[in-house]
């Protein structure tokens, strides 16, 4: 483990400052009796979902139809509406 270590009393009295440091990405270790018992750190960022390159919504020129109402496309219907 790497990070700055604080004893329990110091962590309680400086909690707001330690949380601010953790928000900036720093890892804070909290010790009781000289033994590290907890770690304060930033919350992991969620992974962004990505669309595959062959997704019909990214390739609308291949799936577009002429005129209003046009014909339906099974790939787009399945993707948007869950239809086969």
N, C-alpha and C positions, 0 to 999 in steps of 0.2 A: 504494500500500500504506500502510496506517496501522497503527501499533502501536509499541511500544517496541523499540528496536534494541539488541542486545547483540553484542559481538565474540565470536569463537569461544571464546577462553579463558574469558571471563566466563560464557558459556553452559555450557561444560563444568563449571565449578566450581559453578554454581548450578542445574544441570539439574533437581533435584527441586523447587526453588522455582518454576522457570519452568513446569514441567509442571503444578504446582498452580494457577498463575495461568491457564494455558491451559484447564484443566478448568473454571474459573470463567467462561470465555468470552473471555478476553483473547487478542489476537493478539501473538505475540512474533516479532520478526524477528532473524535471526542473520546477521551480516556477517563476511566474511573480507576483510581488506585494505580495509576501508571500503565494500565492495560487498555488498549484501544477497544472500545465496545460498540462504537457507532461511526457512521460516515455520513456527512452531509455533502450533497453535491447537486449539480443541475439535473433536472428531469430530462430524460432522453427525448430528443425530438422525434416525432412520428415520421416514418418513411412515407414519402409521397408515392402514391400509386402511379404507375406509368402505363400508357396504352401501348400495345404491341404495334410495330410498324405496319402490319397488315390490317389493322383495325379499320372497318368501313368508314368510321367517322373521320379518320385522318385522310382518307382517299375518296372523298365525295365525288371527284370528277369521274371516277370509274363506276360509281353507283348512281349517279344522277340520272334523272329521266327528263325528257322534254315535255313542256306544256304543263298546265295546271292539272293537278290530280294524278298525272302520269300512271305508270304501273307500279306495283309494290316490288320491293326487293327483299327476298327471304333473309339475307344476312342482316340487313338493317332492322327488319321487323323482329328477328330473333334477339338482336342486341338491345333494342329499345323496349320491346314489349314482351319478350320472352316467348314469342311465337316461333313455331318451326317453319 
